[in-house]
């Protein structure tokens, strides 16, 4: 079967000073999403959703999106972890 491989080189985002207060929360969310995205035992639809959330988290870290969206990200990650947990992880 033909394949498409997604390769993303490491991306460094400098955290603006005004975002330092939420740094640990963002870093934890990013780690959770990366764990799902990198787990080959998890169904592809959940891994792709994790990649989408990683991009969303990166936008918050860079200051492109508002901090208030962290609650939404955390909620989506909890749901994704629950759903992905039943997909073979």
WOQUIDA-V528887 format. One record per helix or strand of 3 or more residues. SS is the DSSP state (@ for helix, = for strand). FROM is the first residue (numbers start at 1). TO is the last residue. If there is no record, write none. Layout:
# WOQUIDA-V528887
ss=SS from=FROM to=TO
ss=SS from=FROM to=TO
This chain:
# WOQUIDA-V528887
ss=@ from=17 to=37
ss=@ from=44 to=62
ss=@ from=67 to=85
